[in-house]
Amino acid sequence: MHFIPDTEDEDSAAETFWPEGYKQAIREDVRAAIASQLIGRRRYRRVYRRGYKETFSSYEQFLDRLADMVAIGAENGADDAFDEVVDAFLEEDALPLPRRYAGYLWPRPLPPGTAERLRGVIVEEYSHESIYRFAYDVGYKREFASFDEYMNYIAGLVMTGVENGANDTLEKVYRSFMRLDRLLPVRRYPRRLKMW
């Protein structure tokens, strides 16, 4: 029998992850924006009574669960957008174009104050990442007048990802409402690992 050393501890110590302060902003600000819109309008009382009263002990608990689900969808959309940016870096390709949907469902995840705070968190965190600076210097300096413009463009891509991810989750929720089916679980992606 061959002896294979266990390197799990060393391997995990060597792993580095991308910053995730933007996820905290989504969990706090985006979730709060969604929750306040849901609570303010009381649009889903009939749906709650007809299909979800047995599952959730109160209407407020039902709305809290919806806000959580949409916020998780927004996080996943942000991760997808960051992955597209990194893929462009790796392929030495142009940054992706923002792919906004033609229309968005209610409630909207990024009212103006929330959008600006999230943009600031993304720009602040990722401006300090060496790969973003390197990619700008070698590949995107001619496309963008300044590093700040470049980082704001990337932040805009991520914010579009937030809106798209939230909307995708709302589509699933509304489909469940139409059939009065149980709400399908929404799961967060694992932390994004730096691959270099």
Sequence and secondary structure as in RCSB ss.txt:
>XXXX:A:sequence
MHFIPDTEDEDSAAETFWPEGYKQAIREDVRAAIASQLIGRRRYRRVYRRGYKETFSSYEQFLDRLADMVAIGAE
NGADDAFDEVVDAFLEEDALPLPRRYAGYLWPRPLPPGTAERLRGVIVEEYSHESIYRFAYDVGYKREFASFDEY
MNYIAGLVMTGVENGANDTLEKVYRSFMRLDRLLPVRRYPRRLKMW
>XXXX:A:secstr
       HHHHHHH  B   HHHHHIIIIIHHHHHHHHHHH TTHHHIIIIITTTSSSHHHHHHHHHHHHHHHHH
HHHHHHHHHHHHHHHTT         S   SS S  HHHHHHHHHHHHHHHHT HHHHHHIIIIITTTSSSHHHH
HHHHHHHHHHHHHHHHHHHHHHHHHHHHHT            B   
